[in-house]
Amino acid sequence: MPKPADNRLAEASPDEEQPELRRRFRRRNDDGSDAWTGTFPAVTPEPTAPPRPVRSSSWAEAAAVADALSDASPAAAAPPTPSRQPAGAPASNAPESLPEPEVPIADATALPTSFVREQKPRPKKGFRGFLYRATGGAWNLGPSALEREEDEVARRIARQLQGSYNTAVLSLKGGIGKTSTTVGVGLTLAEFRGDPPCAIDANPDSGDLVERALGEGIYQKATPRTITDLLRNIDSVDSLTELSRYMHHSGRLHLIAGEQDPEVSDSLTAEEYLRIRKLISSYYSVALTDCGTGVTHNAMSGILQSADNLIIAAGYAVSGAKRARSTLQWLAGHGYEDLARNAIVVITDKDEVSNRVDKDAIEEHLAGMCRELIAVPHDRGVADGDLVTLDHLKPETRRAYKEIAAAIVDGYR
């Protein structure tokens, strides 16, 4: 019976040549180099490729992919450095491997809003608005050209402002729509702007700005607070809450009433007006000043000094058009060239002049002397000289006031 292999190995003499075991071990070759025995193929490790982005269906997956991309080693993404051959070495005939084309990788951190389709604007007025509401939004023809134009005007009025600005409304002739323009434009600014505007009655001839905005009956029942009362206690006004005690409110339009006592109504000086203007600028970004008739009364120099732009009120009567031209010429000749050049001339058809008056000729004549000319059509809600409310005005009149308000804000730079 043959002995086990282990016993045979044990009995063999140490000098006896033993068969070589089939193990891998390091041995030294005849040339002095080390080599591994056996015939094991060499395996070249492949470079680790960065993780490829995958389509994700949630923000968590997208965030995980973004983290993996940001944490990947920059060395893995770096291109291989070409081997440098020694000088004089023969050029290799091996074909050079062409670089792989770069595959664009989608941004895994893109905002989800890029996957949301932009909605078509919805019509609100006219037949298109009716059709949109009647079909529950199935038929959307979009806003009409007129509605798009009105939206653009509203955007201009609502433009955010950096700082406080003042527009003075003046004329050389009374009764041509100056105060009604101040109220109508002020109410329009209050309707479209995010911050309420303020209107100041600086008319030295017992102005009726607040009466036109509130109505004569409501104003007479209100506490008689005027610009004189505010000046008397201006040093103690240090907050909007304190200032509101001297204000009147017509919706979101805040107003400071003019002095009604004839003995002191003309006593407002330029320095006093500038104090009022400085106080208002701390709380309001847009202010309108109803200057009254003329440009030479006591407060006028302070008003023009602090004005950012002007509204020149005019009428279609021949005398009203001539006085508007005279106002612009006076301004240009007394150091207010910029105010005259950037003025907005508002022609109100208050008296509904006869057909003998060439309205186009008057508009063309005045348009060349100012930045913009806007005509306000005849409207009983303006011509009566009573309460001015936007709800009772014609659509054409409201559109004209919007254009004036937008032109005012456009001039605030």
Sequence and secondary structure as in RCSB ss.txt:
>XXXX:A:sequence
MPKPADNRLAEASPDEEQPELRRRFRRRNDDGSDAWTGTFPAVTPEPTAPPRPVRSSSWAEAAAVADALSDASPA
AAAPPTPSRQPAGAPASNAPESLPEPEVPIADATALPTSFVREQKPRPKKGFRGFLYRATGGAWNLGPSALEREE
DEVARRIARQLQGSYNTAVLSLKGGIGKTSTTVGVGLTLAEFRGDPPCAIDANPDSGDLVERALGEGIYQKATPR
TITDLLRNIDSVDSLTELSRYMHHSGRLHLIAGEQDPEVSDSLTAEEYLRIRKLISSYYSVALTDCGTGVTHNAM
SGILQSADNLIIAAGYAVSGAKRARSTLQWLAGHGYEDLARNAIVVITDKDEVSNRVDKDAIEEHLAGMCRELIA
VPHDRGVADGDLVTLDHLKPETRRAYKEIAAAIVDGYR
>XXXX:A:secstr
    HHHHHHHS TTS         EEE TTS EEE S                  SSHHHHHHHHHHHHHS HH
HHS        TT     S             TT  GGGGS        SHHHHHHHHHTTTSS     HHHHHH
HHHHHHHT   SS EEEEEEESSSSSSHHHHHHHHHHHHHHH SS  EEEE  TTT  HHHHHH HHHHHHS   
 HHHHHHTGGG  SHHHHGGG EEETTEEEE     TTTGGG  HHHHHHHHHHHHTT SEEEEEEEE S STTH
HHHHHH SEEEEEEESSHHHHHHHHHHHHHHHHTT HHHHHT EEEEE  S   TTS HHHHHHHHHTTSSEEEE
E   HHHHTSS   GGGS HHHHHHHHHHHHHHHHT  
